[in-house]
Amino acid sequence: MDASDQFPADSQDKSPPPHGPLSHGALKGIKVLDLSRILAGPTCTQLLGDLGATVLKVENPKTGGDDTRQWGPPYVVDAQGKQSDLSAYFMAANRNKRSIALDIATPEGQDIVHRLAAEADIVVENFKPGGLAKYGLDYASMKDKLPNLIYCSISGYGQTGPNSHKPGYDLMAQGYGGLMSLTGEPQGQPVKAGVRIADVMCGMYATLGVLAPLHHRDQTGEGQQIDLALVDAQVAWLINEGVAYLNTGTLPQRRGNEHPSIVPYGLYETSDAHVILAVGNDSQFRRFMEFLGLEGLAEDPRFATNPARLQHRDALNDILIPALQRFTMDEVIADMEARKVPAGPVQTLDRVFASDQVAAREMAIEMQSSAGPVQLLGNPLNFSRTPVTYRHAPPQCGAATDEVLAAADPFAESEDET
């Protein structure tokens, strides 16, 4: 394996940003049992953990744990050069959890899950509908004994409907839910997003979906099940394009990087790089034309208003494309900022993480894992009174099994954990 496919354990040590003591977590005291894997469920439970909840992640020792542990390279390697089961993919969604290895196909494993669920406030799972029923771990099997339990079930198509039996995958959701039909160049293929955005957004909805019932439970004592589908979540965030179709019956067209309702708004080539321009109103368009030395276009009836520019999009681009190629990206951005016209670069990740802005917002952090220091993405939420906390680096599979199962309170976290 090439060294570039692994995370060196001897990377420069940096302390994680100060996000306050454990007691400051907004969800301190909330106990989460995580039966999920891959990305949607783990995204939800990582967010809950960042907010102060205690999260126990159950993993199958027979399969090596969460599937994403095998989705590498890269992996973390320890000081002796030994590869761990901490892949970049796994670490992206499994901070602030402790891992216990249980085989839920065995009576012993089922008994332990029942015991943990009885202590938990929230259970999150993403088995196919009915997949946990044979183990007695589905909501129907638990709700009578645990009436105050909040139980979130994430699946591809939901617990009902003709497709409920089908497995869920991010790529399938992007295709089935319509996102891919909107993404890509007009004459090219439909294109998926560069990251598993359907999974991640489903995890976001799941986080909201488990927090609202906490308030209801506090008022009534009642728990409930949240039935969340990957495809439903993806359809929900078709936003303006979905609503436009529902109200007009007109299918939206792929426009690459261009905006369906604003012109010029997209990616343009300069003499040395690409630049993003977001000319959102007519006064910005006039200032943009001043920069290009094309003031007359701002008075041209074809381009004077945004509706007119939409109608004559191609004619305007035929003028703008060669005009912008006379300038460098930095020249365009500097002048647009001076004229208060939104513009920005398309940055590769090396530039993203080297930027002063990312550093100021603490969006890259380092934590100490059992295999060595690991670099992670920060949580974007900033609270004035209850800041997020980074207490547990992504765990190796089953690392906390003995500790958790031997404890009187399996969800207990000590105040000095960092």
Secondary structure as the mmCIF struct_conf table of DSSP 4:
data_model
#
loop_
_struct_conf.conf_type_id
_struct_conf.id
_struct_conf.beg_label_comp_id
_struct_conf.beg_label_asym_id
_struct_conf.beg_label_seq_id
_struct_conf.end_label_comp_id
_struct_conf.end_label_asym_id
_struct_conf.end_label_seq_id
HELX_RH_3T_P HELX_RH_3T_P1 ALA A 3 ASP A 5
STRN STRN1 GLN A 6 PHE A 7
TURN_TY1_P TURN_TY1_P1 ALA A 9 ASP A 10
BEND BEND1 SER A 11 SER A 11
HELX_LH_PP_P HELX_LH_PP_P1 GLN A 12 ASP A 13
HELX_LH_PP_P HELX_LH_PP_P2 SER A 15 PRO A 17
HELX_RH_3T_P HELX_RH_3T_P2 LEU A 22 HIS A 24
TURN_TY1_P TURN_TY1_P2 ALA A 26 GLY A 29
STRN STRN2 LYS A 31 LEU A 35
TURN_TY1_P TURN_TY1_P3 ILE A 38 LEU A 39
HELX_RH_AL_P HELX_RH_AL_P1 ALA A 40 ASP A 50
TURN_TY1_P TURN_TY1_P4 LEU A 51 GLY A 52
STRN STRN3 THR A 54 GLU A 59
HELX_RH_3T_P HELX_RH_3T_P3 PRO A 61 THR A 63
TURN_TY1_P TURN_TY1_P5 GLY A 64 GLY A 64
BEND BEND2 GLY A 65 ASP A 66
HELX_RH_3T_P HELX_RH_3T_P4 ASP A 67 GLN A 70
BEND BEND3 TRP A 71 TRP A 71
BEND BEND4 PRO A 73 PRO A 73
STRN STRN4 TYR A 75 VAL A 77
TURN_TY1_P TURN_TY1_P6 ALA A 79 GLN A 80
STRN STRN5 GLN A 83 SER A 87
HELX_RH_AL_P HELX_RH_AL_P2 ALA A 88 MET A 91
TURN_TY1_P TURN_TY1_P7 ALA A 92 ALA A 93
BEND BEND5 ASN A 96 ASN A 96
STRN STRN6 ARG A 98 ALA A 101
TURN_TY1_P TURN_TY1_P8 ILE A 104 ALA A 105
BEND BEND6 THR A 106 THR A 106
HELX_RH_AL_P HELX_RH_AL_P3 PRO A 107 GLU A 119
BEND BEND7 ASP A 121 ASP A 121
STRN STRN7 ILE A 122 GLU A 125
HELX_LH_PP_P HELX_LH_PP_P3 PHE A 127 LYS A 128
TURN_TY1_P TURN_TY1_P9 PRO A 129 LEU A 132
HELX_RH_3T_P HELX_RH_3T_P5 ALA A 133 TYR A 135
TURN_TY1_P TURN_TY1_P10 GLY A 136 GLY A 136
BEND BEND8 ASP A 138 ASP A 138
HELX_RH_AL_P HELX_RH_AL_P4 TYR A 139 MET A 142
TURN_TY1_P TURN_TY1_P11 LYS A 143 LYS A 145
TURN_TY1_P TURN_TY1_P12 PRO A 147 ASN A 148
STRN STRN8 ILE A 150 SER A 155
BEND BEND9 GLY A 156 TYR A 157
BEND BEND10 GLN A 159 GLY A 161
TURN_TY1_P TURN_TY1_P13 PRO A 162 HIS A 165
BEND BEND11 LYS A 166 LYS A 166
HELX_RH_AL_P HELX_RH_AL_P5 ASP A 170 TYR A 176
TURN_TY1_P TURN_TY1_P14 GLY A 177 GLY A 177
BEND BEND12 GLY A 178 GLY A 178
HELX_RH_AL_P HELX_RH_AL_P6 LEU A 179 LEU A 182
BEND BEND13 THR A 183 GLY A 184
TURN_TY1_P TURN_TY1_P15 PRO A 186 GLN A 187
BEND BEND14 GLY A 188 GLY A 188
BEND BEND15 GLY A 194 VAL A 195
HELX_RH_AL_P HELX_RH_AL_P7 ILE A 197 THR A 220
STRN STRN9 GLN A 224 ALA A 229
HELX_RH_AL_P HELX_RH_AL_P8 LEU A 230 ALA A 236
TURN_TY1_P TURN_TY1_P16 TRP A 237 LEU A 238
HELX_RH_AL_P HELX_RH_AL_P9 ILE A 239 THR A 248
HELX_LH_PP_P HELX_LH_PP_P4 THR A 250 PRO A 252
TURN_TY1_P TURN_TY1_P17 GLY A 256 ASN A 257
BEND BEND16 GLU A 258 GLU A 258
BEND BEND17 PRO A 260 SER A 261
BEND BEND18 VAL A 263 PRO A 264
STRN STRN10 TYR A 265 GLU A 269
BEND BEND19 SER A 271 ALA A 273
STRN STRN11 HIS A 274 ALA A 278
BEND BEND20 ASN A 281 ASN A 281
HELX_RH_AL_P HELX_RH_AL_P10 ASP A 282 LEU A 292
TURN_TY1_P TURN_TY1_P18 GLY A 293 GLY A 293
HELX_RH_3T_P HELX_RH_3T_P6 GLU A 295 ALA A 298
TURN_TY1_P TURN_TY1_P19 GLU A 299 GLU A 299
BEND BEND21 ASP A 300 ASP A 300
TURN_TY1_P TURN_TY1_P20 PRO A 301 PHE A 303
BEND BEND22 ALA A 304 THR A 305
HELX_RH_AL_P HELX_RH_AL_P11 ASN A 306 GLN A 311
TURN_TY1_P TURN_TY1_P21 HIS A 312 HIS A 312
HELX_RH_AL_P HELX_RH_AL_P12 ARG A 313 LEU A 324
TURN_TY1_P TURN_TY1_P22 GLN A 325 ARG A 326
BEND BEND23 PHE A 327 PHE A 327
HELX_RH_AL_P HELX_RH_AL_P13 MET A 329 ALA A 338
TURN_TY1_P TURN_TY1_P23 ARG A 339 LYS A 340
STRN STRN12 ALA A 343 PRO A 345
HELX_RH_AL_P HELX_RH_AL_P14 LEU A 349 ALA A 354
BEND BEND24 SER A 355 SER A 355
HELX_RH_AL_P HELX_RH_AL_P15 ASP A 356 ALA A 360
TURN_TY1_P TURN_TY1_P24 ARG A 361 GLU A 362
STRN STRN13 ALA A 364 SER A 369
TURN_TY1_P TURN_TY1_P25 SER A 370 ALA A 371
STRN STRN14 GLY A 372 LEU A 377
HELX_LH_PP_P HELX_LH_PP_P5 GLY A 378 ASN A 379
BEND BEND25 SER A 384 THR A 386
HELX_LH_PP_P HELX_LH_PP_P6 ALA A 393 GLN A 396
TURN_TY1_P TURN_TY1_P26 CYS A 397 ALA A 400
HELX_RH_AL_P HELX_RH_AL_P16 THR A 401 ALA A 406
BEND BEND26 ALA A 407 ASP A 409
TURN_TY1_P TURN_TY1_P27 PRO A 410 PHE A 411
TURN_TY1_P TURN_TY1_P28 GLU A 415 ASP A 416
#
